[in-house]
Amino acid sequence: MEGGTGGRTSSALFAGFRALGLFSNDIPHVVRFSALKRRFYVTTCVGKSFHTYDVQKLSLVAVSNSVPQDICCMAADGRLVFAAYGNVFSAFARNKEVVHTFKGHKAEIHLLQPFGDHIISVDTDSILIIWHIYSEEEYLQLTFDKSVFKISAILHPSTYLNKILLGSEQGSLQLWNVKSNKLLYTFLGWKIGVTALQQAPAVDVVAVGLMSGQVIIHNIKFDETLMKFRQDWGPITSISFRTDGHPVMAAGSPCGHIGLWDLEDKKLINQMRNAHSTAIAGLTFLHREPLLVTNGADNALRIWIFDGPTGEGRLLRFRMGHSAPLTKIRYYGQNGQQILSASQDGTLQSFSTIHEKFNKSLGHGLINKKRVKRKGLQNAMSVRLPPITKFAAEEARESDWDSIIACHQGKLSCSTWNYQRSTIGAYFLKPKELKTDDITATAVDITSCGNFAVIGLSSGTVDVYNMQSGIHRGSFGEDQAHKGSVRGVAVDGLNQLTITTGSEGLLKFWNFKNKILIHSMSLDSSPNTMLLHRDSGILGLALDDFSISVLDIETRKIVREFSGHHGQINDLAFSPDGRWLISASMDCTVRTWDLPSGCLIDSFLLDSAPLNVTMSPTGDFLATSHVDHLGIYLWSNVSLYSVVSLRPLPTDYVPSVVMLPGTCQTQDVELSEETIEPSDEMIEYDSPEQLNEQLVTLSLLPESRWKNLLNLDVIKKKNKPKEPPKVPKSAPFFIPTIPGLVPRYAAPEQNNDPHQSKVVNLGILAQKSDFCLKLEEGLVNNKYEAALNLLKELGPSGIETELRSLSPDCGGSIEVMQSFLKMIRMMLDRKRDFELAQAYLALFLKLHLKLLPSEPVLLEELTKLSSQVEENWIHFKDL
């Protein structure tokens, strides 16, 4: 990596901004009541940081700063949130910044229990440490034998001062007094591992959840079981009790169902099936409210309200992202505020870059929507479409009919979707005559008018359909468009050209209307993806040999070729102005190529391979999605708000790993001392007088100084005054100056000698100008720079006067004229001030054309000059 790139290894163009679409993972949420604000807050974990939402509207209140590793458990009291990562845990104030960090465990922490001014932490080796929160000191450490009593749950029973109840994987429970460090009582248990402990609304009563799916309501004062419930859905993940007057207990399960049990009648009153598509991580009834908060690893946070007569919960509010990794993301519309994303979970969702409340899900693709409505959701699983692999969207006619078309994994038919109604659309587009199962749709595009969809199949067929009616409008080619599978289709902005490419390595241009082949060209390797920038007519092709070809669809020629990726190129994106091409590859890099200069100008490395890149139509963000990640990551375009030097990067440039942005908008990191020194990015570039001896260089003078030299007489005629100037009444206000382009003040005339002769000295009138004197010097020493610099400072009329005065009639001489021609020759030789040499020579010839033929010295000079001008000019014209 050379100093030419400023020694940088991260991206100069893109800075991590924030992540979209992350709401929850498999860590149970924490509910807190703020006495100050008189409202409930729910905190969910998203990887290395956590979100806090206001329960009233589920609006995002705060995003915590990131911790070094993924958070493995959370807890909270009235003031602080505690989050454990690895064998360390921290206390966060104001839901945001770390105020205390507790280090001392050897193994990973998996339980936290706030306890007044103390906090209890338990690690996987069953070592329990009690810490004083504010001094961060250990108060007590208890060690348990893992083979006999491996702690799996912890609870502080209400009104039991200084006591904690511990549950074990072996099935027994222990009650400890942590102040006196005494084991008070051991409950034998039920020989089945304890998974959850929860205080019931009644004192002395605790609910114990077991591995078998049983919930035991147990009185710990008398060690007697009050009631037993059983769910057949696997181990109990979490338990909560209603405290608003209804004796109901909810128990969560690993398959996403929640059982609701009536504690008076001792029976199951309701099941909330598929409350989440994954295990219920946490569930909490809000204190004295009929609201149940649940979260799961399906990236959803849901609030259910129990206001129905039968006691079942209905969904009140939710925040939901994708529950499986993404397959495709694209910006939707022209304002750059929505990103459409398809995922392995089979849904299509729209995420707002402005605020979570504008997010919407377009739902699952259903094979037969009417049947599902008729039969209910029980058999919805069997009619769900497989995940979307590719889609195209165009907002032009979104209010009239469907605006999105999507290919599904392993399916021949493409589905249409309606963005405005947020649902799957009316049609499944597929050719009628095909009945084989192994043909699938592989590429789609929508025309810019929103009327037509173009679909390419793995058999090589490319079809056009009408979006409004779903009618087939023809196919490209006689039998099929390509011999191999279609890898990309695109239609230009005016519906004139359709471009298709196939796995056999051919790129074909078709007339969109009459479906006739216009041109076909072969590529160096078979293409992987294709992207057209409609405004500029630039086509980007990612090939299977990890290179990128860029074509101009007007001339149908390859205009740029880029190589440098070391893995399959997954996606391409153009900047809105079409100057940059951004590529994402399996080698974990995102590279930005500058099309005008043909150089790599930016590259950054990620710890997870990018699957998709898409650039906002307004150019402010780059959005990426990654292997095994559920979120969309936004990167802000630094060149919009600060000076970025886009130097080409060397071929051996090695970028360093950049962290994916967190879910909060990034804070400005304090600049370290080293970065403040001026990097060579910002050093002013001084252009040399002439880049190369061989290059023709123009002067830096404005056009007005040389362009009108030949038409001066016409201009003077135009500018002649219509009437004589009026004499000013009084003395001059301004100090007299000498005429010229550079203002100089006239020195007052010294009139010392009173007896000065009145006879005019004609010698003064015939005085030679500075320019003539410099030309005479030039004849002797062959240096003409000084004379040329004098001419450069004069205006058009001054130049004309100087050139007139070169002839013998006006006080010049043949030698001076010869010297002037030599000066022009010198200018042409050096190839500098090219346009001035031409203009001065033209004026000279115009003024002295009659005199030149009669002087052999000048004729000789002119012959040499003529051949030189011709040679330069022919070379110039060829270029």
TISEDREN-370907 format. One record per residue (C-alpha): x, y, z; residue in three letters. Coordinates in steps of 0.05 Angstrom, whole numbers, plus 32768, in hexadecimal, padded with zeros to 4 digits. Each point is the difference from the previous one (the first is absolute). Last residue first. Example, Ala and Ser with C-alpha at 12.3 -4.5 7.8 and 13.67 -1.06 7.14 Angstrom:
// TISEDREN-370907
81117FEB808Fser 7FE57FBB800Dala 
***
This chain:
// TISEDREN-370907
7F8B811A7D78leu 800980007FB5asp 7FF1804C7FFFlys 8039800E8031phe 80327FD87FD9his 7FEB80257FC0ile 800680428025trp 80457FF4801Casn 801B7FEC7FBCglu 7FDF803A7FDDglu 801980338032val 80477FE57FF9gln 7FFE80007FB4ser 7FE880498001ser 803480168032leu 803B7FE97FD7lys 7FE280237FC2thr 7FF1803E8029leu 804880078018glu 80197FFC7FB9glu 7FCC80337FEAleu 8015802F8038leu 804980017FEAval 7FEB80067FB6pro 7FD98041800Cglu 7FD180157FC7ser 7FCE7FC8800Dpro 7FF580188049leu 7FEC80497FF6leu 7FBB7FF77FE3lys 7FEB7FCB8035leu 8016802B803Bhis 7FBF800B8028leu 7FDB7FC07FEElys 803E7FD58007leu 800F801C8045phe 7FB77FF68015leu 80027FB67FECala 80437FF68021leu 7FE7801D8042tyr 7FC17FD47FFFala 80257FBF7FEFgln 8037800C8034ala 7FCB80128034leu 7FD97FBF7FF3glu 803E7FD5800Cphe 801680228040asp 80327FC68006arg 80147FCE7FCAlys 804A8010800Farg 800F80027FB6asp 7FC180287FF1leu 801480358032met 804880027FE5met 7FE680097FB9arg 7FD4803A8017ile 803D80208020met 80287FF67FC0lys 7FC880247FDAleu 8006803B8030phe 804C80027FF8ser 7FF880057FB4gln 7FD0803A800Bmet 80338021802Eval 80377FF77FCCglu 7FD3801E7FC9ile 7FFA803F8029ser 7FCF8026802Dgly 7FEE804A8003gly 7FBD7FFC7FDDcys 80177FFD7FB7asp 80367FCB8012pro 7FCA7FCF8017ser 7FFF7FEA8049leu 7FD2803A8016ser 7FC37FDC7FE4arg 800E7FC4802Dleu 8003802B803Eglu 7FC180267FEDthr 7FD97FBF7FF3glu 80177FE48043ile 7FE9803E8024gly 7FBC7FFC7FDDser 7FF77FB78017pro 8016800C8048gly 80497FFC8016leu 801C7FD48038glu 800E7FC47FD2lys 8028802D7FD1leu 803080128038leu 80087FB78014asn 80117FEE7FB7leu 803780347FFDala 801E7FE78042ala 7FFC7FB77FEAglu 8024800D7FBDtyr 80467FE9800Dlys 802D7FF87FC2asn 8039802A8020asn 800B80337FC8val 7FBF7FFE7FD9leu 7FDB7FFD8043gly 801E80428016glu 7FE180207FC3glu 7FBE7FE08012leu 8005801B8048lys 800D80467FE4leu 7FC47FFB7FD2cys 7FD37FEA8039phe 80188038802Easp 7FEA80327FCAser 803180277FD5lys 8001804C8005gln 7FF080247FBFala 7FDA80358025leu 8039800E8031ile 8031800A7FC6gly 7FD280367FE4leu 801480308036asn 7FCE80397FFEval 801F80468004val 7FE38027803Blys 80427FFE8025ser 7FFC7FFF804Bgln 801580408023his 7FDA7FF28040pro 80257FBE800Basp 7FE07FDB803Aasn 7FBF7FE97FE0asn 7FFE7FB9801Bgln 7FC07FE07FE5glu 7FD87FDB8036pro 80097FB47FFBala 7FC67FDE7FDDala 7FE47FC78029tyr 80047FB97FE6arg 7FC47FD27FF1pro 80137FBE7FDFval 7FD57FFB7FC1leu 801B80407FE3gly 7FF6804B8001pro 802C80268032ile 7FD88019803Bthr 7FE780468013pro 7FE780058049ile 7FB580037FFFphe 7FD4803C8011phe 801580277FC2pro 7FF6804D8004ala 7FBC801B7FF0ser 7FCE80067FC7lys 80127FC17FDApro 8005800A7FB4val 7FCA7FDB7FDAlys 80157FC77FD2pro 7FF4800A7FB6pro 7FC07FE07FE5glu 7FEF7FBA7FE5lys 803D7FDF801Fpro 80227FCA7FD6lys 7FF47FBB801Fasn 7FE77FDE7FC2lys 803A801A7FD6lys 80317FE98035lys 7FE07FBA8000ile 80077FFB7FB5val 804980188003asp 800F7FCE8036leu 7FE77FC47FDAasn 80427FDB7FF9leu 80138008804Aleu 7FBB7FEA8018asn 80137FBC801Elys 804280158021trp 7FF480268040arg 7FB57FF48004ser 800D7FB58005glu 801B80068046pro 804A7FF08009leu 80157FBC801Dleu 80297FEE7FC3ser 7FF47FC07FD9leu 802D7FC48002thr 800E7FD07FC6val 801E7FC2801Eleu 80437FE37FEBgln 802980258034glu 7FD37FE58037asn 7FD5801B8038leu 801080487FF0gln 7FFD803A8031glu 7FFA7FCE803Apro 7FBD7FF88024ser 8004800C804Aasp 7FD47FCF8028tyr 7FEA801A8044glu 800D7FCE8038ile 7FBE7FE3801Amet 80087FB67FF2glu 804A80068011asp 7FEB7FFC8049ser 8007803F8028pro 800D7FED8048glu 7FBE7FF88025ile 7FFE7FB57FF5thr 803A7FF2802Eglu 7FE38023803Dglu 7FC27FD48002ser 7FBE801D7FE9leu 7FC87FF88032glu 7FCD7FD17FE3val 7FC280217FE4asp 7FC67FD68017gln 7FE27FD07FCFthr 7FB57FFF7FF5gln 7FE87FC6802Acys 7FF67FB97FE7thr 804A7FF27FFCgly 802980067FC0pro 80257FC27FE8leu 804980038016met 803480107FCBval 80367FCC7FF2val 8040801D7FE2ser 800A800D7FB6pro 803C7FE37FDBval 801680287FC3tyr 802C7FD67FD1asp 7FE1801F7FC1thr 800C80478019pro 7FC3802A8012leu 7FEC803A7FD1pro 7FFB80418027arg 7FB980178010leu 801380378032ser 7FC3800A802Bval 7FEB80458019val 7FC57FFA8030ser 7FB57FFD8000tyr 7FEA7FDD7FC0leu 80427FDC7FF5ser 7FF57FD98041val 7FC77FD77FE3asn 7FDF7FE2803Dser 80007FB58009trp 7FBF7FDD8011leu 7FFD7FB78017tyr 7FC27FD67FF3ile 7FF47FCE8038gly 7FF67FB58005leu 80487FEB7FF8his 80167FB97FEBasp 802380197FC0val 7FFB804B7FFAhis 7FD280387FEAser 801980447FE8thr 7FE280467FF9ala 8029803B7FE4leu 7FE580428016phe 7FFC80497FEAasp 7FFD7FF87FB5gly 7FB980187FF7thr 7FEC7FC07FDBpro 801E7FDA803Cser 80347FCD7FECmet 7FF57FB68004thr 80307FC98014val 7FEE7FB7800Basn 80217FC0801Aleu 8039801F8028pro 802F7FCC801Eala 80088006804Cser 803D801C8023asp 8000803C7FD1leu 8037801C7FD3leu 800080457FE1phe 801280197FBBser 800180457FE0asp 801980227FC2ile 800B7FC67FD0leu 800F80217FBEcys 7FE080087FBBgly 8006804C8002ser 7FB9800E7FE9pro 7FE47FBF801Fleu 801A80088048asp 7FFE7FBB8020trp 7FE87FF68047thr 80107FBE8022arg 7FDB7FDB8037val 802B7FC7801Athr 7FEE7FBE8023cys 80237FD47FCAasp 7FB87FEA7FF1met 7FF880427FD9ser 7FDC80428001ala 800980317FC7ser 7FF5804B7FFDile 800280237FBCleu 800B804B8006trp 7FF280387FCEarg 7FB87FEC7FEFgly 7FE3803F8020asp 7FD47FD6802Epro 803C7FD58016ser 7FFD7FBC7FDEphe 7FF87FBF8026ala 801A7FBA7FF4leu 7FF37FBE8023asp 801C7FBC8012asn 804580027FDFile 801E7FBB800Agln 804480038022gly 8045801F7FF9his 7FEB80447FE7his 803580297FDCgly 7FEA80077FB8ser 7FDE803A7FDDphe 7FF180097FB7glu 7FE580417FE3arg 7FE180167FBEval 7FE87FBE7FE4ile 7FDC80137FC0lys 7FB680007FEFarg 800580487FE5thr 7FBF80158021glu 80007FCA8036ile 80438017801Casp 801E7FC48021leu 80247FF48043val 80227FBE800Dser 800E7FE68046ile 80317FC88012ser 7FF77FC68030phe 80097FCB7FC9asp 7FB57FF38005asp 7FF180447FE3leu 7FDF803E801Fala 7FE1802A7FCAleu 7FF1804B8007gly 7FD880237FC9leu 8005804B7FF6ile 7FC580227FDDgly 800A80408028ser 7FBA8007801Dasp 7FF07FB57FFFarg 803B7FE78029his 7FFB7FB67FECleu 80157FC7802Dleu 80157FB97FEEmet 80137FC5802Cthr 80297FC17FF7asn 801880057FB8pro 80247FC77FDCser 804780127FEEser 8023802A7FCBasp 7FBD80197FE5leu 7FE17FF27FBCser 7FD980357FDAmet 7FBB80007FE1ser 7FDD80397FDDhis 7FBC80167FE9ile 7FD67FC2800Fleu 7FB7800D7FF0ile 7FCC80028038lys 7FD280307FDAasn 7FF780328038lys 803D7FF6802Dphe 80337FFC7FC7asn 80337FCF8019trp 804980058016phe 80237FBF8012lys 803A7FEF802Fleu 801C7FBA7FF7leu 80287FD88033gly 7FDB7FBD7FFFglu 7FE480148045ser 7FD280327FDEgly 7FFA804B7FF7thr 7FC5802B7FEDthr 7FFA80497FEBile 7FBE801D7FEBthr 800280407FD7leu 7FCD80357FEEgln 7FD680028040asn 80178048800Dleu 80287FF58040gly 80247FC17FE8asp 7FE67FBA8010val 802B7FCE8026ala 80057FB48006val 80357FD78024gly 801A7FB98009arg 7FD37FDB7FCFval 80127FB68000ser 80247FE67FC3gly 7FF07FFF7FB6lys 7FE280468003his 7FC380267FE5ala 7FD57FC27FF5gln 7FD97FE47FC7asp 800280387FCDglu 801D8037802Bgly 7FDF802C8035phe 7FBC7FEE801Aser 7FBA801F7FFBgly 7FCD80298026arg 7FE87FCD8034his 7FC4801E8025ile 80068011804Agly 7FCC80377FF7ser 8021803C801Fgln 80487FE78000met 80007FEC7FB7asn 80307FC77FF4tyr 80407FF87FD7val 80247FBE7FFAasp 80497FEB7FFDval 800E7FB57FF5thr 80457FE4800Fgly 7FE77FC28025ser 8014801F8043ser 7FCB80357FF4leu 8003804B7FF2gly 7FC5802D8011ile 7FF180467FE4val 7FC780258023ala 7FDA80367FDDphe 7FD6803D8012asn 802A80218037gly 801780387FD2cys 80497FF28012ser 7FF87FB87FE7thr 80027FCA8035ile 80387FCD8003asp 80077FB78012val 80357FC98000ala 80027FB58013thr 7FBA7FE37FF8ala 80037FB58009thr 7FFD7FC47FD1ile 80067FBC8024asp 7FB67FF38004asp 7FED7FF97FB7thr 7FBB80197FEAlys 8012803B7FD3leu 7FC780137FD0glu 7FE18036802Alys 803D802C800Cpro 8003801A8048lys 7FE8803D8025leu 7FDB7FF58041phe 7FCF80388007tyr 7FD580298031ala 8032801D8030gly 80207FEC8042ile 7FF280348034thr 80148044801Aser 7FC480247FE0arg 802E80377FE6gln 80397FD17FEFtyr 7FD77FCE7FD8asn 80257FC07FF1trp 80067FD57FC1thr 80167FB88003ser 802D7FDD7FCEcys 7FF07FBA7FE9ser 80367FCC7FF3leu 80127FF28048lys 80417FE5801Egly 800B803D802Dgln 7FCE80357FEFhis 800580377FCDcys 7FDF80448011ala 7FDA80387FDDile 7FF080418023ile 7FD2803A7FEBser 7FBB7FDF7FFFasp 7FC9802D7FE5trp 7FE780487FFDasp 8020801F803Eser 80447FE27FF1glu 8001801A7FB9arg 804580217FFEala 801A7FDE8040glu 802C7FCC7FDEglu 80167FC08022ala 802B7FC47FECala 80097FC08028phe 80317FC88007lys 80057FC4802Fthr 7FBC80028022ile 7FF87FC88034pro 7FD27FC47FF2pro 7FB5800F7FFAleu 7FD37FF08039arg 7FC67FD07FF2val 80137FCA8032ser 800F80318038met 7FBC80217FF7ala 7FDD7FC08015asn 7FE980198043gln 7FFA80487FE9leu 7FB67FFE7FF0gly 7FDC7FD47FCDlys 7FDE80377FD8arg 803680358005lys 80357FCB7FF2val 7FD87FE87FC3arg 7FFB80487FE6lys 804B800D8006lys 80157FC47FD7asn 804B7FF87FF8ile 800F80308039leu 803D802D8002gly 800C80148048his 7FF380478017gly 800880457FE0leu 801E80168042ser 800280498011lys 80328030801Easn 7FE780498006phe 7FFE7FFD804Dlys 804A7FEC8001glu 801680457FEAhis 802780217FC7ile 80257FC87FDBthr 7FBD7FDC7FF9ser 80007FB57FF8phe 7FD27FDD7FCFser 7FF57FB58008gln 7FF97FC37FD3leu 7FF67FC08026thr 80167FB87FF1gly 802D7FF6803Dasp 803C7FFD7FD1gln 7FF8804C7FF7ser 7FEA80367FD1ala 800F8049800Dser 7FE280417FE6leu 8024803E8018ile 7FD7803F800Agln 801780498009gln 802B800C7FC3gly 7FCF80337FE3asn 7FFD7FE07FBBgln 7FD97FC0800Egly 80177FBE801Dtyr 80487FF28013tyr 80137FB87FF4arg 80107FC4802Dile 80067FB77FEFlys 80087FBD8023thr 7FFF80148049leu 80117FD2803Bpro 7FC57FE48028ala 7FCF801F8032ser 7FF780407FDAhis 7FEC803D8029gly 7FC6800B802Fmet 7FE98036802Farg 7FBC7FF2801Dphe 7FC1801E801Carg 7FBD7FE68017leu 7FFF7FB77FEDleu 7FC47FDE801Earg 80027FD88040gly 7FCC7FCC8012glu 7FD5800A803Dgly 7FBD7FEA7FE4thr 7FDF80448008pro 803880257FDDgly 802C8036801Fasp 80417FDB8009phe 8032802B7FDAile 803E7FE37FDEtrp 804280267FF7ile 80327FE47FCFarg 804B80057FF6leu 80197FDB7FC2ala 80447FEB7FE6asn 7FEC7FB67FFAasp 802C7FF3803Dala 7FC58011802Cgly 7FDD80378026asn 7FC080068028thr 7FDD80388026val 7FBC7FEF801Eleu 7FCF8039800Fleu 7FC27FFC802Dpro 80208034802Fglu 800C7FFD804Barg 804B7FF37FF7his 80107FF07FB8leu 7FFD7FB67FF1phe 80447FE87FE9thr 80177FCD7FCDleu 80477FEF7FECgly 80247FD67FCCala 7FC27FDF7FE2ile 80207FCE7FD0ala 7FFB800E7FB5thr 7FC680147FD3ser 7FE3802B8037his 7FB88002801Bala 7FFA7FC17FD7asn 7FC77FE5802Aarg 7FE4802A8039met 7FDD7FCA8027gln 7FC6800D802Easn 7FDD7FEE8040ile 802C7FC78018leu 7FE77FE88043lys 8009800A804Blys 7FBB80208008asp 801E8037802Dglu 804580037FDFleu 7FE680067FB9asp 80387FED7FD0trp 801580237FC0leu 802F7FD77FD4gly 802F80257FD0ile 80187FE07FBFhis 804180127FDDgly 801F7FBA7FFCcys 802F8008803Bpro 7FC7800D8031ser 7FE5803A8029gly 7FD47FFD803Dala 7FC980328011ala 7FDC80018043met 7FBA801B800Cval 7FDC80138040pro 7FDF803F7FE3his 8003803E802Egly 8033802A7FDAasp 803E7FD98018thr 80067FCD7FC8arg 80387FCE800Dphe 803E7FF17FD6ser 80297FC27FEEile 803B7FF47FD2ser 80217FCA7FD5thr 7FD87FC38018ile 80207FC27FE1pro 7FDB7FDD7FC7gly 7FBD800D7FDEtrp 7FD57FCF8026asp 7FEB80308037gln 7FF27FE78046arg 7FE28022803Cphe 800B7FEF8049lys 7FDE801E803Emet 800E80138049leu 80417FDA800Bthr 801980018047glu 80428019801Easp 7FDC8025803Aphe 801F80447FF4lys 80137FF07FB8ile 7FB87FF77FE8asn 80057FE27FBBhis 7FDB800A7FBEile 80217FCC7FD3ile 8003800D7FB5val 800E7FC27FD7gln 801E80027FBBgly 80317FC7800Eser 803C802F800Amet 7FDC8021803Bleu 7FE180438011gly 7FF98010804Aval 7FCA80328015ala 800C801D8046val 7FCF800C803Aval 8019801D8042asp 7FD880417FF4val 7FC97FFD7FCCala 800A80247FBDpro 802D7FC57FEBala 804C80087FFEgln 801F7FDF7FC3gln 80357FCA7FF7leu 80127FE37FBDala 80277FC57FE3thr 80037FCE803Bval 801B7FBC7FECgly 7FD47FC38010ile 80077FD68040lys 7FC28022801Btrp 801D802E8035gly 80267FEC803Fleu 7FF98046801Dphe 803F80128028thr 7FFA80328039tyr 802680388023leu 80447FFC7FDEleu 802780368026lys 802B803A7FE8asn 7FE8802F8038ser 7FED80367FCFlys 7FF37FD07FC6val 7FCA7FD98024asn 7FF77FC57FD2trp 7FC47FD67FE8leu 80147FC47FD6gln 7FDA7FDC7FC9leu 80087FB87FE7ser 7FF47FEB7FB7gly 80467FEC7FE8gln 8001803C7FD2glu 7FFB802C803Eser 7FD38035801Cgly 801880368031leu 7FD480278030leu 801E8040801Dile 7FFB801E8045lys 80168043801Casn 7FB8800F8019leu 7FCB7FD07FE6tyr 7FC780327FF5thr 7FFB7FEC7FB6ser 802B7FC47FEBpro 804280137FE0his 80067FD17FC5leu 80377FD97FDBile 7FFF7FCA7FCBala 802F7FCD7FE2ser 80337FF58038ile 80267FBE7FF9lys 7FF77FDB8042phe 80207FBB8005val 802E7FFA7FC3ser 800C804B7FFElys 801980038048asp 7FEC80458019phe 802E803A8011thr 7FE7803D8026leu 802380447FFDgln 7FEE803B802Bleu 8004804C8000tyr 802B80087FC2glu 800F80497FF2glu 7FE3802C7FC8glu 7FFC803A8032ser 7FBC80157FE6tyr 7FE27FBC7FF2ile 80187FD7803Chis 800A7FBD7FE2trp 7FE67FBB8012ile 80247FC77FDBile 7FE37FBC7FF0leu 802D7FCB7FE2ile 7FD67FCB7FDDser 80357FF27FC9asp 7FCF80207FCEthr 800480438024asp 7FD2801F8035val 7FFB804A800Eser 7FDE8021803Cile 7FF9804B8004ile 8003802C803Dhis 7FE180428015asp 7FBC7FDF8000gly 80077FBA7FE2phe 800580007FB4pro 80037FB87FE6gln 802C7FEC7FC5leu 80057FBA7FE2leu 802A7FE47FC7his 8047801A800Cile 80357FDE7FD6glu 80397FE18027ala 803A801D8029lys 7FD880358024his 8023803C8020gly 7FF0803F7FD8lys 7FC78030800Fphe 7FF8803F7FD5thr 7FDD803E8019his 7FE6803F7FDCval 7FF67FE67FB9val 7FD880307FD5glu 7FBB7FF97FE1lys 7FC17FEA8024asn 8007803E802Carg 80357FDC8028ala 801F7FBE7FEAphe 801D7FCC8030ala 80347FD17FE3ser 800D7FB58000phe 803F7FD87FF4val 800B7FB57FF4asn 7FE580027FB9gly 7FD080397FF8tyr 7FD080118039ala 7FD0803B7FFEala 7FE58025803Cphe 7FCD80397FF8val 800180348037leu 7FCF802C8026arg 7FC17FDA8014gly 80227FBC7FFAasp 80147FDB7FC1ala 80187FBD7FE6ala 80217FE67FC1met 80217FC17FE5cys 80317FEA7FCAcys 801280437FDFile 802B7FF57FC2asp 80478018800Agln 802680438005pro 7FC58029801Bval 7FDA80317FD5ser 7FE28041801Aasn 7FB77FF98012ser 7FC680147FD3val 7FCB802C801Eala 7FB780117FFEval 7FE87FD77FC4leu 7FB680087FFBser 7FD77FC48015leu 7FC4802F8008lys 7FEF7FF78049gln 80377FCD800Fval 803780347FF7asp 80387FDA7FE0tyr 80487FF58017thr 80307FE07FCFhis 803D7FD78012phe 80477FFA7FE6ser 80317FCA7FE9lys 7FCD7FD17FE1gly 7FBB80208002val 7FE57FFB8047cys 7FBC80188015thr 7FED80338035thr 7FB7800F8011val 7FEC80418021tyr 7FC3800B802Aphe 7FE580458013arg 7FFB80318039arg 8038802C7FE5lys 802380068044leu 7FEA7FBD801Aala 801D7FDE7FC2ser 7FE57FB97FFEphe 802F7FCC7FE3arg 7FF57FC57FD2val 803B7FD57FEBval 80027FD67FC1his 80177FB77FFEpro 803E7FF57FD3ile 7FEE7FDA7FC0asp 8002803D7FD4asn 7FD880417FF9ser 7FF3803D7FD6phe 803080047FC5leu 7FE1801C7FC0gly 803180387FF1leu 804980078014ala 802380428007arg 803280317FE2phe 80417FDD7FEEgly 802C80317FD9ala 80087FFA7FB4phe 802F80247FD2leu 80447FFD8022ala 7FF77FB78012ser 80327FE18030ser 804A7FF37FF1thr 801A80477FFBarg 804B800E7FF9gly 7FEF80407FDBgly 7FF27FD97FC0thr 803F80187FDEgly 80297FE9803Cgly 7FFE7FBC7FE0glu 7FDF7FC08017met 
***
